[in-house]
Amino acid sequence: MAKLKQLYIDTPLSLGGALNPPKEVSRRLSRVLRQKKGDKLALFNGKDGLFEAEIMDDSCKEIHINSILKPQPKPQEVYLLACLVKKDAMDRIYRQATEFGVTDIIPIMSDYTVSDKVNEERVTSLLVEAAEQCERLTIPKLHKASHLQNIIPEFGGKVFWCAEHVGGKWNAENHSKSGDALLVGPEGGFSSSERNWLKSCINVTPVGLGNFILRADTAVCAGLSRFFEYYEQS
Ligand code: SAH
């Protein structure tokens, strides 16, 4: 069976239901994705699971939900605290975090970050596209940008701080679990006062990602791959 195109739709989905999607969704289906009457696709809304859906007319104004393909996975919470970097690198960070399975992204301002602006609408559509493409059934939640000194003290889980000079390899006893976070600094790294402050935070664990200085977006990939390698599914 040909692999069904997976599409996010922000509406309740249930077995045997009929859908009249919003105009812009019908337009995207018929004009952009060239779906026709009888075509099938996989729909998810981030809450109810993945469903096989059938287009009932060429203008894609009516869709029938035929079957459930995958149940909605148990909710997890994996945070990425990513210091804001230049747009292209930040776009890579948003996309890669989605592909690795991050559920919550908090853009961070610190001493050396260059911007504090996040275009929420543009980033949210980037997250949706990344989730569709990597066949996730949830869209990462984009939080408001926060300052490092504000977010860490109030963060409830463990913060795995990717620290290039603190050393500290990521090894088996440093298990990550639902509710924990990965923290990655900006292009210029954290300032020495920030590094000293982070070392004093009881909920922060420094982890090394090898002997070389990685670019922030590379560090996000290396950090998340280790975070999930030692992740204890709750
Ligand atoms: N401080 C460096 C560059 C920072 S790289 C400089 O000034 O050139 C951006 C971020 O990536 C760092 O703040 C850190 O969070 C992470 N990072 C880069 N290389 C790393 C390594 N080898 N181990 C752990 N974290 C690393």
Residues whose N, C-alpha, C, O or C-beta is under 5 A from the ligand:
A	BS01	SAH	C162 A163 E164 L183 V184 G185 P186 E187 G188 G189 F190 V207 G208 L209 G210 N211 F212 I213 L214 R215 A216 A219
